[in-house]
């Protein structure tokens, strides 16, 4: 027992808790998807650089304790990057499995037709990511054991297809075992389902590094690898994406980066794998609602942005649309230019393009403020060619 100075006798020494300053902090990196997307290599390289800077190794951020349910995302990504395209990809591009009569008929209709496949991704019960390919239409097909051409190993003959697939032979889609993977599996990364990028305000006294930041970088690398695989497949195949990643992000400033105040880190804080059709439909709806909200706000702030009210704007349109002594009344872009000139003469700074934008917003959200002469014409639906309009005298 250690003796405490100025104490009343010997006391048991308290176990020293590692100070928070010993926590090794990985620097974050932004998620960039879409047109200016970051590659898998960029996220992997960032993690490797950070490991070197902090004096750590890959095994320090992974868990190899319980194979096959291990958390080895970075190791598996490195393995996938070095081994691809792999045997499953080679079997996918084998011309011997294509249904040539089917492809020939499609090429007669579309010279750019490609073999159609589906790409799916799932998190298994063991929290691993499994990415597989199937002939297009697989998800909507049904088991059909009564087909006369049934073959025990050809899965094409096991199913009833809504549309003929572009392959006459498909073998695989096996259940994985402890030492083998399905032959149609194009990517397999262990422990992806265990990634938790949700921000943590505090870390436990025994935490060695900021795991939430590392998980955020890892899930970015996984999604980028998945989407890279998709883009590579699209060179040779018409790919139907069954599942897609969805990210929730937030902007954060990095105190070690002087530019982050102007260009904040776009950090991933949660993620899911969802049905691609539902996800994209929801995104389109959200984008449409956001645009409508922004457009309404823009119309409401016309007075603030330009200095005139809607009544003043409509008055300028009326004067600009007045019939001249010679020639027809101005319309379209001529009306926009004339109205812009009217408003500039009144002391307001505006050009024809802005007049056109404000007119379109009024027609969408405040049509009642426009007089009849300025409202857009509503075209009637054309009568179909086979629709015969009969008049009373025709029946006599």
N, C-alpha and C positions, 0 to 999 in steps of 0.2 A: 504493500500500500504506500502511496506517495503521501508525504506530509505537506499540508497546505500552510504556507507562512502565515504567521499571526492568527492561526486558528486555535481551536480548543483541543487539539489532539489530532491523531491520525484520521484521515478520511479517505474514502475510496475516490480515486481520480476519475473524473467524468470523461466519457469517450468523446473525443473531438469530432464534431460534425464538419465534414468538408465545407469550407466557405463557398459561397455562391460564385466567388471570383474564379474558382477552379473549373467552372462550367465552360466547356469548349463550345463556342458559338459559330455555327455555320452561317455564312452570309447567304441571304435569299437570292433568288433569281426570278425574273418575271415569266409568267406564262404568256406566250405569244402564239396565237393560233390564227387561222385564216390565211390571208394573202401573204403577210410577212410572218411566216411561222418559223419557230425555232426547231432545229433538228434534234433528234435523239442524242447525237454526238455532243451537242452544246450542253445539254443538261448533264450527261454523263461526265463530260470533261470538267464541268464546274464542280461536281461532287468530288472528282479525283483531285482537283487542284485544292479544294478545301481540306480534304483529308491530309494532303501533304503539308499544307500550311499549318494545320493543327497538330501535326505529328501523330496522326491516327492511321489505321489500316482499314480495309474493307470489312474485315471480320468484326471490327469494333462497332459497326452500325448494323450488323446482321445477327441473326439467331440461327445457328446450325444445330440446335439441341435435339429437335424431334423430327428427323426425316421420316416421311417426305413432306410433312407439314412444317416447313421451315420458312423463315422470313429472309429470303436471299434475293431480293429484287435486283439489286445492283449487279451481283454476280451473274444472275441469270440473264440480265440484259446484255452484259458484256459477252456472255457465251452465245447468245442469240445473234448479236452483231457480228461475231467472228465466224459462226457456223452457217449463217444463212447464205443461199436460199434453202438448202437442206433437202432431204429426201422427199418430204411431203410436197414441196414446191415442184420438185422434178416430176413426181407422179401427176401433179396437176397439169403440167404443160406437155404431157405425153400425147402426141397426136393420135396414137393408136386407140385412145379411149373416146375420141370424138365420133359423133354420128354424122358421117359425111353427107348422106342424102338430106338430113335435116339442115345442116349448115348450108348446103348448096341451095336449098329452097329459100332460106333466109337471105342469102347473098343475092339471089335474083331480085328480091324486093329492096334490099339495102346493101349496096356494095361495100359499106363500111361495117357491116355486122360482125360482131365478135362472139365467141362462145360465152354463154351466160352462166354466172356462178353466184352464189350467196356467200357472204362473209359474216360470221357470227362471233360474238365474244361473251363469255360468261365467267363469273366467279364461282368456282366449285365449292363443295362442302368443306374442303380443306383450305379455303381462302386463296386458292391459286387461280391465275388467269389462264384460260384456255381459249385460243382462237382457232376456229376451224373453217374449212370451206366445204360447200356442197354444191351439186348442180342446182341452177336456178329453178325455183319452184318446189324445192325440197320441203320447206316449212309448211306449204299449203297442201302437200300431197298426203295421201292416206295409205295405210297398209293394205295390200291386196295380194293375198296368198293364192288366189285362184287364177292368176294369169297363166295362160297356156305356155308362155315362154319363160316361166319362172325358173331362175337359176339360183342355187343355194348360196353362191358367193357374190353374185351380181346384185347389188342393192337397187339398181334401176328397176329390175323386174319384180321387186318386192312391193312396189308402191303404185298407186293410181295417181296419175299426173293430170293436172288441169290443162297444162300445155306440154307438148313433147319436149323433153330436155335436149340439150345439145350434145349430150354424152350417151353412148350406148353401153358404157361399162363404168361402174363405180363400185370399188371395193374399199372397205375401210370403215371409218366411223366407229372403231372399236371402243369398248370400255377400257380405261387405263388400268394398268396393274402396277405393282410396286416397282417393276423394272422395265416397263414399256409404256409408250404413249400411243394414242390413236394415229393411224397412218395419214389421216387428213388434217392433222393439227399443224398449223403453220407457225404458231407461237405459244410458248408455255413459260410462264413466269410465276415462281412460287412466292406466296406471301403478299400478293397485291391487295387482297381483301383486308389485310391487317393495317394498311396505311391509313393513318389518322392525321391529316394536316390541319385539323381545327386548332386555332391559336391558343396557346396557354399563357396566362398572365404570370404564373409562377411555376418553377420546376422544383421537384422534390429534392431533399438534401443529398440524395445519392445519385441524382441524374448526372451523367457525364457529358451530355451534349443536348442541344435543343432538337429533340426528335421531331417536333411538329414541322420545323423548317425542312429537315431532311426528308420527311414524308411528303411534303409539298413538292419538293424537287423531284423525288422519285416518281410520283404519280404523273407529273408533267412528262418525264422521260418515257413512261409506259404509254401514255396516250399518244405522244409523238411517234413512238415506234409503231403503234397500231395504225395510225393514220399514214405513216410512211409506207407500211405494207400495203394499205389500201391503194395509195397512189401508184405504187409499182405494179400491182395487179391490174389496174385500169389501163395500162399500156397494151395488154394482151387480151383482157376480158371485159365484158360488160358486167360490172359488179353491182349486185343489190346488197346494200349495207343493212344488215338485220339489227345490229346493236351499235350504239354510239355513246361516247363519253360525254357527260355533262358536268361542267365545272361551275362552282360559285367562287368568285374572286373578290378581293378588296384591295384598294390602293393603300400602300404603306410607304413610309419614308424610312430610308436606311441612314442612320446617324453617321455611318462611316463613308457615305457617298454624298459629296456636296451637290451633286446634280439631282438627287432623288427628290428634292423639294419641287423641282420643275418636272421631273420625269419619275414619278413614284414607281415602286415595285408593284407589279400586278400579281399579287400572291394568291395562290389557290388555297381556299380554306375548307372546301368540302367537294365531294365528287360522287357520281353515280354512273352506272351503265344502264342505259334505257333503250327501249324500242326506238329505232331510228326514225320511223315514220311519225310516231307520236311526238318525239322530241322536236323534230324539225317543224311540225305543225304548231306546236306550242311556242317555239321561238318566233315563227312568223306572226302568230297572233300577238305575242308580246311586243314585237317590233312595230306592228301596225298600231297597237294601242298607244305605244310610246310616241310614235309619229303624230297620231291624232292629238294627243295631249300637248305636244310641242307646238303643233300648228294652231291649236286653240289659244295657247298662251301667246303666240306671236301675234294673232289677230287682236287679242285683248290689249296688247302693249303697243299698238300702232301709234297711239298718241305720244307715248314715251319715246319711241324710236324715231319718229319723223316730225312730231310736233303738231300734227293736225288730227282732227276727229274723223270718224267714219262719215259723218254728215258732210264735212268739208270735202272729203275724198269723193263721195258720190256726186256732190255738186260739180266738182271738176270733171268728172266723167260725163255728166249731162251736158256741160258746155262744150266738151271736146267732141261729143257725138251729135251736136246740132247740125242740121242739114245745111249744106252750103248752097249758095245760089246756083252754082254749076256743079254737076257731078253728084255721085251718090254720097250718102252719109258714111263717115269713116267707121271702120270696124276692125276687130282683131288688133294686130300690132300697130296699125295706124291710130287706133283709138288710144292705145297705151302710150304711144309717143306724144300724142296731142294732150292727153291728160297730164303726163309728166311735165310737159311744157307749161300748162296752166298752173300747176302747183309750184314749179320753180319761179314763175312770174310773181306768185304770191309770197315768195320768200322761203319756200321749203326746198330742202335738198333731197332729190329723188330722181331716179332714172326709169326708163320704160320697163326694164325687167322687174323692178320692184313694184311698179304699178300692176303688172301682170300677176305677180305673186299675191298681192293684196286682193285683187279681183277674184282670183281662184279661191282664196280663203273665205271671202264673203259669200261666194256662190255655194261653198260647202257648208258653212256654219251660220251665216246671217243673211240668207237670201231675201228675207222680208224687207231689208233696208234698201234693196235695189228697186227702182221703178220697173214697170213691165217692159219698157223699151230697152233696158239694159240687161235683162235676165237672159240666160242662154236658152236657145231654142230647144225644145224637147222633141226629138224626132220620133215619129210613130214607127212601130215595128212593121217591116215590110210584109206584104201578103205572100204566103208561099206560092210557088208556081202552080201547084196542084189544087190550090184552094179556089173554088168557083164561087164568085159572089152572085147570088141570085136576087133579082129585083121582083117586086110584086107582079109586074106585068109579064114576067117570064113564066109564071105558073098558070096564066089564063089560057 
